[in-house]
Amino acid sequence: MRLLLATTIRCRSASTRPLSQIAIRSILTVAAVLTLAMCGQLVSAAPAAPPNVIVIMTDDQGYGEFSCHGNPVAKTPHIDRLASQSVRLTDFHVSPMCTPTRGQLLTGLDAFRNGASNVSSGRTLLRPELKTMANVFRDAGYRTGIFGKWHLGDNYPFRPEDRGFDETVWFPSSHINSCPDYWDNDYFDDTYTHNGKRQKYQGYCTDIFFNEAMRWIESRSPRQPFFAYVPLNSAHWPWFVPDKYREPVRRALKNRPDLTSPLSRDKLDSLISFLAMGANIDENVGRLDAFLEKHGLIENTIVVFLTDNGSTMGHDYFNAGMRGAKTTLWEGGHRVPCFIRWPSGLTKPGDVGELAHVQDLLPTLAELASVATHAPTKLDGISLAPLLRGETAQLPDRKLVINYSRMPQFRVTYTKGNPAIPRREGACVMWKHWRWLEDRELYNLKDDPLQAHDVAAHHPEVVRELREHLNAWWDGVKDQVLEAQRVVIGHPAENPMMLSACEWLDVFVDQQVQIRRGVRTNGVWHLSVAEAGTYDFELRRWPRESELKLTDSIPETTVTDGKYIAGSALPIASGRLKVGDAVDLKSEAEPSGHGIRFTAELPAGPTQLQTWMLDADGQPICGAYFVYVRRR
């Protein structure tokens, strides 16, 4: 502006004739235009700070677990408030079980493509070569942290610290008190893994995970954006919760005998505890919001709230008008809430009814945060950013497939074999209001939201189109999904290490209650030896921190909010270790009686490990539930 005025003055002094009023107005107009242009350049040169991102995912709560979705007894005012401030995806889907959902969230890829297709049984392992959402944000300069349930692999290279997270507070496998979890963790004053080391925390699990997330956010450099992933274990069984949250639920249920009269006493007690856990979750969401407001972070923080699968309890009392529950292909098994709030970056709050999937969130958040250049180019999910910003009202016409590896003990109708082995027929194909289940049943949600009537015979053209899509999808994933992912032993990142039976391929041993019972089963670990060398193995029935001997039983154990069952004794006298084709050893139990030790020379590369616990006659009892491995 100063340069323009100076030029004008020089022009006037150089002229012998005075400027006309029109000329003066023209000069001032040009000056104003240039001034605005220069201001625009200054604005574009100093873009707005990148948004922070928080993803909250609860466990085993369904679409109907929230009062904003019509729940007749649950009170969730803080989550309701978040929903009222969010774009709400009302036709949003996940997997019917937790690991597949988590893998799809973090990679943007179908569960059968990313490797994490089951909650246990050696199929929780997210392919190590894939970028995760944490990698995407960290590569873009964000701080990254996880606080809660990981469930995508407990050993290198599958742990959260191996997959893009700077700060990690987590527990292994499917739930607190799972097989590889710290012995007798019970939701209160537990031991979790903090940045690679076990650490004891004081308080209730959900409170701790929110506390740690907020502590970490508060410790940030204000100039560096953050990505915080808060995947809770609540409201997953066992339903342990501070008792103060139960009484309001009891009072609410007393006023609804129509809901409670069909329930047994045990089922009613479980429902009360389940809903009490939901009340605690809601309270923590409110605490997080207050924290964000206090620190001036609300406007430029994207908050995503969703659940990991359908409800475990909804079908017993309130299921938001849907059929099915967790683990099923009915709508109640995989349609869940998804609220996305970003006051300074999205369209006004409201419902959006377009068909969407959890694997859409990675490309969506990457685009919203302007970090899409760091995301993989080939994803199964699509960005919902134009929809969320109000730039379009519709997504492209799309068909989505839900399929996952079931637990081996499941009874299914689509195969007579082990349902843990992925199969094409175990799928739901979604297209608009159509649902094609197990390649044999078709449902029209527009006319039949409870999916009571199979209309396949009346719509052969829809069946043909959905079956063709399923066939093409299966052809694209069938080879990858059958590949076993391999835990690495002997790597400097985790040496020594503990293997647990939850990684036995297609065999389900993933609960400490199973260890207490002494389930008489066995399985195989698929491993990769990082470096050739001398390896020490210790086979155990009980984990080290329990201090129990091989042949010990264990009494019923009273914990903070319940009891763990008594554990049976097993007559273990010796053990056998087989690694690949070259190592097959037997050994007596060590004098202390805690474990059975072996030493073996191993070459580098892929291999398999199997163990046997033997009785005094040399007969197999079960596999070693825990194997401690160290490369010398």
N, C-alpha and C positions, 0 to 999 in steps of 0.2 A: 504494500500500500504506500509506504514511504517512497519507494522507488518510482511508482506511478505518479505521485503528486509532484515529486521533484522533476520528472520529465515534463509534466504539464506546465510547471512554472517556467522551466527553460524554454518551452515552446512559446509561451506567452511573451516572454521577454525578447525572444528572437523575432517576434512578429511586430509589425508597425501598426497592424489593425487589431482592434479589440475583438475578443471571441463573442460569438452570438450566444443567446441563452440556450438554444438547441445544442450548440457544440458543447457548452459546459455540462448540460444534462447528459449528453452522450458520454463525455469523459467520466462523469461520476458513476454512470451506469456500468461502464467497463471496469472502473475501480471496484465497485461492489461485487461484480461477478468474479473478478480475480481474487478478491479477498475471500469470498466463499470457497473458491477452488483451493486457495492456499490452506484454509482451515480444514477442508476435507482431506487434503494431503497430510496435514498434521494428524488428523484423527486416524487415517489409515496407517500411518507410520507407527502409531502406538495402539495396537489392538487391545481389546479387553482381555483381562487375565483369563487363562483357560479355566474351565469349571472343575471343581473337585467332584469326585464321584463316590457315592456310598451305595453298595448293594446289600440289602438285608434279605436273607432267605430263612424262613422258619421251616421246621421239620414236622411233617405229618399233619399239618393243618390244611383243611380243604377250603374251597370257595365259600362255604357257608359258615365258617368259624368266626365271622366278624359281624358286629351289629349293623354295620353299614350295608351288609348283604342280607339283612332280615333275620339274623339269628335271634330266636325268641328268648334266650336266657343269657348269652354271653354279652358282656359290656366291654367294648373296646374303643373308648372315646378318643384315645390318641391316634390309633390307626385310622379311625373314622375321619379324624381331622386331616391326617395326611392324605387320605383318599379324596377328601373334598377339595384339596389343593392340587390334585394330580390329574394328569391324563390317565384315564382308567381303561385298560384293555380288557374288555368283557368277554372276548372269545380267545383267550390266551391259554396255551397248552404246554405241558411239560411231559416228562415220562411218568408212568405210574409208580416208579420207585426212585430212590434218592440218588444213587450213584449216576445212572444215565442222565438225569437232569443236570447234575453238577458238571459232568463232562461236556454236555452240550452248551450249557451256559458259558463255560470258560473257553471253549474252542470254536463255537459257531458251527460245529459239525455234528452230523447224526451220530448217535451212540454206537452204531455198528461200524462207523468209519473211524471214530476216535479211540476205540479200544475199551472204553469204560462202559460196559453194558450190563453189569450185575452189581449187587450190593456186597458180594463176597465171592467165594468159589474161584479165586484167581482171575476174575474178570472185572476188577475195579480199576485196573491200571491204565491210566491215560497215556497214550502213545508218547514216548519221550521226545520224539522229534517235532511234536506239534507246539506251536506258539499258543500260550494261554492269554486270556484277557490281561492278566498281570504283566506278562511279557510285553504286550502291546503298550500298556500305559507306562511301564518302566522305560522302555525304549524311547518313549516320547518325553522323558524327563520327569515323570511323576514318581513320588514315593508310593510304595505299595505295601499293604498290610492285610493279613487275614487273622480273624479272631473267631474261632469256633470249630466247626466240623468241616474237615477236608474231604475225606472218603474217596480219594482218588489214588491211593497207594501210600503205604506206610514206610517204605524203604527207598533208598536211592535207586534210580533217579526220578522217583515219582512223588517225593514229599513236596509240600508247598515251597520250602526253601530252595528246592531244585527247579521250581516252575515259575519263577519271576517275582516272588514275594520277598521284600526286604525285611519285614517284621512278621514273625509268625508266632501265634499262640493257638495251639490246636491239640486235638487228641486223635488217636488212630482209629481207623475202620469206621463201622456203621453207627455206633452209639457209645455213650459213656457206659462203661462196664462191658464193652465188647472184648473178645478174646485177647487182642494185643494191647488193650488199654491198661493203664497202671492198675495193679491188682486191687480190687474192692473200691475203686472210685465209685462215688454214689451221688454225684451232682453237688455235694457240699464239701468245701475245703479240699478240693481234689488236686491231683498232680497232673499237669499238662506239659506239653513240649513247647518251650519258649526258645526260639532261634537255635534249635538243634539240641537243647539240653532240657532234661526234665526239671520242672520247678513246681513247688507246691504253692497254691493260691488259697486265700481265705475268702469264703463267701459262697453264694449260690452261683451255679455255672452261668446262667444267662446274665446275671448282674456282672459277673467277672468279664465276660466277653465284651459287653458294652463298655464297662469301665476301662478295659485295656484299649479298646478302640479309641475312646475319647482321650485317654492319657496320651496315646500315640499321636493323635491329631493335634493335641495341644502342644506337643513338643516339636512340631514341625517348624521349618523355616517358612515365614509368611509368603515368601516369593515362590515357593515350590508347591505345585498342586499335588493332591493326594488321591489315591484310589484305595478305598477301604472296603473289604469284603467281610461281611458279618453273617456267616452261615451258622445258624443256631442248631443245637441238638434238641431243643424243646420244640414241639411237645411230643417228642419220641419216647416210647416206652424205654425203661421203667418210669412210671409216672410219679416221680419224686418232685416235691415242690414245698416251699415254706408253707406251713399250715395256715397262716393268716389269709392266704388267697382262696382258701376253700370255702370259708363261711359265707361270703356273698353269693357264691355259686349254689351252695346248699339252699339258701333262702330263695333264690330265683327258681330253682327246680321244684321247691315245695309248692310254688304257685302254678306249676304246670304238671299236674298228675297225668294229663293226657300223654306227656312225653315220658314220664318216669314209670308209670304202672307196668308197661310191658318189660321192663328191665329187671334182671336179677339183682340181688344185693351187691354181688361182686362187680357186675357191669355198671351199676349206678356209682359205686365208689370209684371205679376207673374213670367214668365220665366226669365226675366232680374234680378229680385230680387233673385230668386232661384239660378241662376248661380253666382250672386254677392256673395251670402253666401258661395258658393263653393270656390270662389277666396279667401275669408277671411280664410276659413279652410286651404287652401293650404299655405297661408302666415304663418299661425300658425304652420303647420307641418315644414316649413322651419325654423321658430324660434326655435322650439324644437330641430331640428337637429343641429343647430348652438350651442345651449346650451349644447348638449351632446358632441359635438366636443371640446368646450371650457373646459369642465370639464373632458375630457379624458374618456368618458363613451361609445363612439361609439362601440369599438371593443367587449366589453363584455356586451352589452345590446341587448336583443332580442326585436325587435320592430315588432308588428303586426298591420297591417292596414286593416280594412274591413268596410263594411257598413251593416246596420241592416236589410234591405229588398230592394226590387227593387225600381226603381225610381218613384217618383210621377209626374214627368214632362217628362221623357224620351220619352214616346210614342207620345208626342206632337211635338218633334223636332228631336231626335236622340236616338235610343234604342239599338245600337250596334248589329243590326241584329237579335233582339229577339222580340217575341210577348209578350205582357202583361206588367203589372205595379204592383206597390205595391198593396197588398191584393188579387192578382190573383195567380192561380196555374200554369199559363204559365211560361215559362223559365224566362221572364223578371220580374216576381214577386219575384224570390228567388235566381237566380244566380247572385252573386256579386263578386267584387274583394276581394282577400285576398293576401296581400304581407307580407312575413316573412323575416326579415333581422337579421342576427347574423354573422358578419364578421368572428369571430374566431371560429364559431361552426357549420356552415352549408356548404353544397356543393356550388359550384359556382352559381351565380344568373342565373335564366332562368325560362322558363315556364314548369310547371308540369301539365299534363292533366288528372290525375287520379280523379275519382269522390270522393269528400270530402264534409264534412258538418261541420257547426259551432260547433256541439257538439264534434267534434274531437279535438278541440283546448285545452280543459282542459287536457286530457291525453297526448297530444303532448307536451305542455309546461311543464307539470310535469316531463316528461321523459327528455326533453332537459335540464332542470334545476336540474336534479338528485334529485327530491323531490317526485317521484312517490310512494314511500312507505307511503306518507301522503295522497294520493288520494284514493277515494273509489275504491273497487275492481270490482264492478259491474257497468259498464257504458255502455251506448248505443254507445258512440263515441269510436274510436280507435286511437292509437297514430300514427301520421304521421312522427314521428322522423326519422325512417329509410329512409323514402322517402326524407326528407329534408336534411339528412346527406349524401345522395348519396349512401347509402348502398343497396338500392333496387330501381328498376325502376317501380315496380308495387305494388299496394295494393291487398289484398285478394279480390276475387270477392264478391261484396256486393250489397244489395238492401236497399235503404233508403226511409223512409216515411216522407212526409211533411204534417202535418195536424194541424189545429188550430181552436180555437173558434172565430167565426166571431162576429162583432158588431150586436146587435139585429136588427138594421134597414136595414141590408144588404138584398138585393134580390138575392137569390141563387136558383139554379135549382135542387139541390140534396135533398132538404127537403121542406115541406110546413110548418114546425114548426119554432120555434125560432132558428135562426142559431147560437146564442150564446151557445146553448146546444151542446156540442161536439158530432159528429157523425162519424161513420166509413167512410161514403161515401164522406166526404169532404176532400179527400186526394189526393196527388200526390205520386205515387210510382216511384222511379228512379232506373234504372238498366242499366248500361253501357249507350248506346245511346237511350234507351227506356224511355218513360214517359207515365204512366198510370194514367189518370185523372178522378176523381169522379167515379171510378169503372165502367166506360162506354166508355172512349175514349183512344185510343192508338196512340202515335206519335213516329216516328222514326227521331230523330234529325240529324242523319247522312245524310239522304236524304231530310229532310224537316225541316231545322232549324227554320223556321217561324211557325211551327206547324199549317199548313193550312189544312192538310189531315189526317183524322182519319183512321187508317189502322187496326183497331181491327179485322175486318172481314177477313183480309188477314193473320193474325198471331194468330190463336187460341191457339197455344202452348205457346206463350209469354203471352197472356192474362191469360191463366190458371195459369202459374207460378207466375205472379205478383198478381193475385187475391188471390192465396193461401198464398202468403207472407203478403198481406194486412189483410187477415182473422186472421192469426197467430199473427200479430202485434196487431190488435185490441183486440184479446182475452187477450193479456198481459197488456193492458192499460185501458180497458173499465171500470173496477170497480174503479180504482184510479181517473180517470179523472172526474168522476161525483161527487167526494167528494168536498164539499165546504170547503175551507181553512178559518180559523177563526182568525180575529183580536182579540187581548187580551185587555180587559179593566181592570183597577184597578191594574195593575202591577207597582211596583216601578220604572221600567225602563221608563215608560211613563205615568205619572199621575200628573196633568191632561192631557187630550188629545183632539184632534179634529177628529171626523169622518166626512167623506164627502160622497156625493151621488155617487161618482165614484165606491164605493164598494157595491152598490145595486146589488144583484146577478141577472145577465142576464137582467139588465136594463141599458141603456146607458145615463148617465149624467156625462160628464167629461170635459166640456168646460165652461169657465167663460161666454162665449157668451150665453150659455144655461141658466145660472143663470140670466143674464141680461134679457133674454126673458121671464123668469119665466115659464119654461116648466112644463106643468101640468101632471106630472107623479109621480110615487111612487115606492118604492122598499123596500127590506129587507136586513139588515145587519146580517151576520152570525158571532157571537161573541163567545168568551169564557171569563167568569168572573174569574179573577185570584184569588180573595179572597172574601169570603162572607163579606158583610158589607153594609154600607149606601152609596148610590151613588147619586150624584147630576147631573142632566141633564139640558142643556139649548138648546132649539131648535131655530135655526135661518134660515132666508131666505138668509141673507147676512153674510159674515164672519166678525168677530169682528173688524179686522183692517180697514174695510171699514167705520166703524162708522155710517152705514146706519140703519134706523129703519125698522121694519118688513114691513110696508106698503109704504115705500119710493119707488119712481121711481128714475131713474138716467139718467142724460143727456148723449148725445154722448160725449165721452171723447177723446180728442186729446192726443196721446202719442208721444214718440220721433219720430217714423217713420211711423205713421199711425193714425187710429182712432178706438176706440171701440164703438160699437153700443149703442144707448140709451137703458135703461132698463125699463121694464114695472112695474107698481105698481100692487101688489096683495092685495086683500081685506082681509087680515089675521086678525082675531079677537081672536082666541083661538087655542089650539093645543091638540093633543092626543098622548100619549106615551104608547106603548105596549111592554113589555119585557117578552118573554116566555109566559107561560100560567097563571102566577100568578100575573103579574103587568099589569093593564090596567087603565090609569089615564087620566083625562082631566083637563085643566087649562086655565085661561084667560092669555092674553098677559100681560107682566109686565108693570108697570106704565110708564117706560121710552119708551116702545114700541120697544125695540131692540130684545127681545127674549121672550121665554116662558119657565118657569122653573118648574122642577119636582124633587122630592126626592123619592127614593125607596130603600127598603131593598132587596138585591139580594143574592141568594146563589151562591156558586162557581160552575163552570162548564159550559158546552156549552149551548148557548141560541140563541135566535133571537130577533132583535130589529126592530120595525117599528114605524114610526111617521106619523102624519097627521097635516097639517095646515088647519084650518077650518075657514069658513066665519062667518058672524054674525048670520046666520041661522043654524050653526053647520054642514054645508055641506063641504065635503073634497075639497080642492083646489089642493094640491100636498103634497109630503113629505117634511120634513125639509131637505134642501140641506146640512146643517151643524149642527152637534150635538156635543156640548162640554160636556165631561164626566169627573167627578172627584170622586174618592173614598175618603171619609173623613178619 
